[in-house]
């Protein structure tokens, strides 16, 4: 009997854990989206590092041509996805967030499996274009997080989504290498598609969408902001956030393309360059993931604007030494420090938007911001390649430090012009944000 009583108590405790209080009910959907994002990101990310090998199998054997095609295939999908993010986010406001996320994941399931059957490079390009047009999970998940959380907790929610995306990127190269070695390149596309299908099922059966609440929120919004992203583009606060998101994502994505080449000049053993590159990328992503979670939680209790300024200052200070290191281990340490101290900048930018922008079109506004960030990340490899060719491998780090300094001045100036707009819209945000009631 005592054992049975303890078992009943344990079951009741577990049920209480999963049964969130009304104030915390928004977390259910957030956790569902996080799980789906991790599964899908792991799936469609672990095939990307091996696209250059696939390109060679499709007949592009010249190293220069293969590098050119790799850059195009890597960059075209996030670029298109970023451009179309405002459209999909506004449609989500009108027709439901769940169905738009299902559409995006369903597109990945079909398009990734079709990549296993291409016979030439142009077919592969067409599928990558289609992924950019119909995908958009990254931007959609950030926009969803911003609408699920109460106003003061937007930074926390977005930070958790960003950490989840980074975690998928950390796990993907390891899993991808194992899968490719075990089943080959063609088989890896089927497994990636299956993972995206799993994410689709997770959203379908566990995401709870309160359509009536969304309709009431939309009706309660001010006329100028109801379902309209363009109204926000005239606000100084939105313009400041958009430029910050673009620049922060540009800097973050500018490292990857040249790291193996740069590490090769830093006294690294030739037979260990791949391992060292993976280590630098993994530690940087892990530090950035921790910073994103920490920044989101701190922004609940502390005004995020000063925190963002501090993060941008750290970015400017830590990017510059990357251009002047002489050993690979110095690069690894500075990159990890950069992730810790500047990795929360993007989360803090979204936290500011969550506090200062009206809630009636938050889905569209945050979808637009996430899309702008994707465009910044997609353009970074092209600029990095040009600088590496015409200047030096280390030139991009100097440019990144200057960009951090410029965006610090820009955001300070733009935010100093927007207190009136912020005060005007905060009551609407507090009234309309899902979970604020």
N, C-alpha and C positions, 0 to 999 in steps of 0.2 A: 504493500500500500504506500509506504513512504516513497518508494521508487516511482510508482505511478503518479503520485502527487508532484514529485519533482519534474517528471516528464510533461505533465499538464502545464506546470508553471513555465517551463522552457518554451513550449509551443505558444503560450499566451504572450511571452516576451518577444518571440520572433514575430508574431502577428502584429504586436504593437509597433515593432520597429518598421515593418513594411507599410503599416497603416499610418500615413503621415497625418499630422494635424491639419485643419483647414488652412492655417497660416503657411504651412509648409507643403501644401498639396501640389504647388507648381513644380516642386522638385521631381515628382514622379515622371512627368514628361521630359524634364531636363535629363534625368538619368537614362531614360529610354533613348533620347537623341544621342547622348554621349556614347552609349553602347553601340548604337547603329553606326555612328560616325567612326568609332574605332574599328569595327569589323570591316566597313566599306573602305576606309582609308588604307587599312592593312592590305585589303584585296587589290585595289587598283593602284596602290603605290608600289607594291613589291614587283610588279612587272616592268615599271618604268626604267629602273637602272639597267635592264637588259635589252631595251629597245635598240641600242647600237649593234648588239649582236644579231638581233632580228633583221635589222637593216642590211647587214652583210649577207644574211641568208637569202634576202630578196634581190641580190645581185648588185648592190652598191659596194664594190670592193675597194675603190680608191679611198684612202684615209681622209683626204680633204673633203670629198663629196659626202662620205659617211658622217663626218662631223657637222657639215652644213645641214644635212637632212635630220640629224639628231636634234640640233638646235631648233629647227623648224617644228618638228614633231613634239618636242618637249614644250615649246612655248605657245603654240597655237591654241591648244585647248584652254589653258587658264586665261589667255587673253580674251577669247570669245566668251568664255564663261563670265568673266568680269564685266564685259560690255553688256551682256544680257541680264546680269543679276538684277538691275532695277525692274525690268519687265517681269521676271518670274516672281519677284517679291511682291509687286503690286497685284499680280494675279492671285498670289497666295492670300492677300488681304481680302480679295473679292470672293474667291472660290474655296478657300480653306487651306491651311498650312499643311495638313497631313497629306492631302492629295497631291500637292506640289512636291513634297518630299518623296512620295511614292513614285511620282513621274520621273524624278531625277534618278532615283535608285534603279527603277525599272529600265531606264535608258542605259545605265551602266551595265546591267545584266546582259542585255542584248548586244550592245556594241562591243563590249570587251570579248565576248565569246566569238563574235564575227572576226575579230582580229586574228584568231587562230587559223582562219581560212583564206586570208589574203594571198594573192600570188604575185603582186608587184607593189612597189613603193607608193604608187598613186592611190591604190585602194586603201593602204594603211593611212595615208594622209587624209583621205575622205572620212575614214572612221574617227580619226582624231579630231577633225573638224566637227563631226556630228556630236562627239562627246562634249566639246566646248559649247555647242549650241543647246543641247538637251540635258546636259549634266548640271553642274552647279551645286553639288552637295555642300562644299565648303562655305560658300556665301550664304546658302539657305540655312545652314545650321547655326551660323552666327546670328543671322536675323531672327531665327526662331528663339534662340536663347535670350535675346534682348526683349522679346515680347512675353516670354513665359515668366520672367522674374519680376518681382516688385522693383520700383524705380531705384531704390537705394542698393539693390543687389544685382543690378545689371552687370556691373564689373565682375562680380563673383561668378555669375553664370557664364559670361563670355570667356572669362579666364579658364573655367573648367572645360569649355568646348575647345579652346585653343590648345590647352594641355593635352586633351584627348587626341586632337589632330596630330600634334607633335609626337605623342606616344605611338600612334599608328606608323608614323614615319620612322621612328626608332626601331620598331619591331620588324618593319617591312623588309629592309635589306637582308637581315639574317634569314628570315623565313623565305624570302625570294630566292636566295642562293641555294638553300636546302631543296626547295621545290624544283627549281630549274635543273639542279644536278640529278634529282630523283626522276622527274617525269619529262624533262626537256622544255624548250621554250613554248611549243604549241600547247602542251599539257598545262603549263602555268596559267595560260589565259582561261582555261576552263575552271581552274581552282579559284582564280581571282573573281570570275563571274559568279561562281557558287557562293563566295563570301558576300558579294554584293546582294545576291538573292537572299541570303540569310538576314542581311540588314533590312531588306525590303519587308520580310516577314515580321521582323521585330517591330518595325514601325506600324505595320498593318494591324497586328493583334494586340499591341501593348500601349500604343500612343492614344491618349484620350483627348479628343478635340471637342471643346465646348463651343459649338457654332453659335448658339444663342448669345453667349457672352460676347463673342467677337462682333456680332451684329449690333448689340447694344453699345459696345464701345465705339464702333464706327459712327453710330448715329449721334453719340454724345460729343464727338469731337468738334472743334471749331470749324466753320465752313471753309476757311482758307487752307486748313490742313487735312481735311477729311479725304483720306486715300490719295493724297497728292504729295509726291516727292519733290516736284518742281517748286512748290511753295517754300520748302526748306532750303533749296539751293540759293534762295535770296537772303537767307539768314547768315550773318557773319560767323556764327558758331558752327554751322554746318560746313561752310567753306573751309574754315580752319581745321575742322576734324578731317575733312576729305583730303586736304593737302598733307596732313600729318600721317594719315593711314597710308597714303600712296608712298610717301618717303620712307616710312618705317619698314614697310614691306619690301620696297626696292632694296634698301640696305641689307635686310635679312636674307634676301634671295641672291645677293650679289656675290656671296662667298663661294658657294658650291661649285660653279663651273670651273674655277681656276685652281681650287685647292690641291688636286693631285699634282698639277704642274708646279705650283708654288712650293709645295712641300718637297718636291724633287730638288729644289734649289737651296734647301735649308738643312743640308747635311744629313738627310734621311737615307737609310740603306735602300738601294734600288729595289730589292726584293721584298721590302716591307712598306712600300709607299701606299699600296692599297689598304693594308691594315691600319696604318697611321691615319690615312685620310678618313676611314670609317670611324676611327676612335675620336678624331677631332670633331667630325660631324655629330656623332652620337652624344659626346659630352656637351657640345654646344646646344643641341636640341634638348637634352635632359635639363640643363641649367635654365634654358628658356622656358621649359614646361613648368619647372618649380617656381620661376619668377612670375609666370602668368597666373598661377593659382594664388601665390602670396599677394600679388598686386590686387587681384580681384577681392580677396578677403579684407585686405587693409582698406580698400576704397569704400567698404561699408561704413567704417567708423571715421575715416579721415577724408577731407576734401581732396579729390583726385588731381586737381590742377597742379598744385605744388609737387605732388609725387611725379607727375608726368614731366615737369620741368627738370626735376632731379634725375630722372631716368634718361632724358635726352642729353643732359650734361655728361652723365657717365658714358653714354654712347660716343659722344664726341671725343672724350678723353681716352677711351679704351680702343677706339678704332685706329687712331693714329699710330700707336706702337706696333700694330700688326704689319705696317709697311716697313718696319725697320728691325724686325726680329732676325736673328742670325741662326737659330736652331729650331727644329720642328717642335720640341717640347715647350719652347717659349710661346710659339704660336698656339699650341694646345691650351696652355694656361690662360693666356690673354683672351682667347676665344671663349673659354668657359666663364671667365670673369665678365666678359661682355654679355653673355647669356644671362648671368645672374642679375647684373645691375641694370641692363637695358632691355632685357627680355620681357619685362612687364609693360613697356611703353604702349604697345598696341592695346592691351587689356585696359589700361588707364584711359586711353583715348575713347574707347567704347563706353567706359564708365562715365566719363564726362557727358557723352551723348545721351546715355540713359537718364542722367539727372536733369539735363538742360533742354532736351527736345520734347515736344508734345508727344503723347502716346498714341494719338489717333491714327497716325501713319508711321508708327515706329518700325513696323515690319518692312515697309518700302524704304524708309530712310536708312535703316541698318543694312538692308540688302544692298543698297547703293554703295554705302561705305565699304562693305566687304568686297563688292565688285571692283571698286576703285583700288582697293588693296591688292586684289588679284592682278589687275592690270599693271600695277607697280612691280609686283613680283615677276610678272611675265616679261616685262621690258628689261629687267636687270641683267639677265644673261647676255642679251645682245650688246648692251653698253659695256659690260665686263669684257666680252670678247674683243670689242673694238679698242678699248683701252689697253688690253694685253698685247694686241698686235701693234698699235701705233705708239704706245708709250712704254709701259712696263707691267709686269705681273702685279707689282705692289701698288700701282697707281690707283686702283679701285678703292683701296683702304683709305687713302688720303681723300679721295672724293667722298667716301662715306662719312669721314669725320667732318668734312665741310658741310655735308648735307644735314648731319645731326645739328651742327651749330646754326645753320640757316633755319631749320625747322623749329629750333628752340626760339629764335627771335620771331619767326612768323607766328607761332602759336601764342606767344606772349602778347604780341600786338593784336592779333585777331580776338583773343579772349578778352583783352582789355576793352575792346569795342562792343562786347556783346552782353554786359550785365543786364541791360534793360530788357533785351530779348529773352534772356534766361528767366528773369523774374516774371515776365509776361506769361511764359508758357509753363512754368512749373506747376501752377494749380491744376491745369489741364492734365499734366502728366500724372500728378498724384491721384486725380480722380479716375483716370481712364486706364492706367496700366493694369494688365491682368495680374492679379495677386495682390494689388495694393488695397483692395477693399477688405 
